[in-house]
Amino acid sequence: MSQLGKRYKCGKCGTEVLCTKAGEGTFTCCGEEMKLQEPKPLPSSD
């Protein structure tokens, strides 16, 4: 299931997509399912 506001990335070619509408599908690229990207940590505000 795709999640609204999440980014997905192709492991082969590096294509990234941003989900703008949640639904019952999966993103595919280069014949494989795209992986959900982990959020990047924010820098500390010391």
C-alpha positions as CSV (number, residue, x, y, z in Angstrom):
1,M,0.0,0.0,0.0
2,S,1.4,3.4,-0.9
3,Q,1.4,6.1,1.8
4,L,0.6,9.7,1.3
5,G,3.7,12.0,1.5
6,K,6.2,9.2,1.4
7,R,9.1,9.0,-1.1
8,Y,10.0,5.8,-2.9
9,K,13.2,5.0,-4.7
10,C,14.2,2.5,-7.4
11,G,17.2,0.4,-6.4
12,K,18.5,0.0,-10.0
13,C,18.3,3.4,-11.6
14,G,17.7,5.7,-8.6
15,T,14.4,7.2,-9.8
16,E,12.5,8.8,-6.9
17,V,8.7,9.4,-6.6
18,L,6.6,11.2,-4.1
19,C,3.2,9.7,-3.3
20,T,0.5,12.4,-3.6
21,K,-2.5,10.1,-3.2
22,A,-2.6,7.1,-0.9
23,G,-3.9,3.8,-2.3
24,E,-3.8,0.1,-2.6
25,G,-0.9,-0.1,-5.1
26,T,2.8,-0.3,-5.2
27,F,5.3,1.7,-7.2
28,T,7.4,-0.3,-9.7
29,C,10.4,0.7,-11.8
30,C,12.8,-1.4,-13.9
31,G,10.6,-4.4,-13.3
32,E,11.0,-4.3,-9.5
33,E,9.0,-2.8,-6.6
34,M,10.3,0.5,-5.4
35,K,11.6,0.8,-1.8
36,L,10.3,3.2,0.8
37,Q,12.9,5.8,1.6
38,E,13.8,6.5,5.2
39,P,13.6,10.1,6.4
40,K,16.9,11.9,6.6
41,P,17.9,13.0,10.1
42,L,17.8,16.7,10.8
43,P,20.9,18.4,11.9
44,S,21.1,19.2,15.6
45,S,20.3,22.7,16.7
46,D,22.9,23.1,19.4
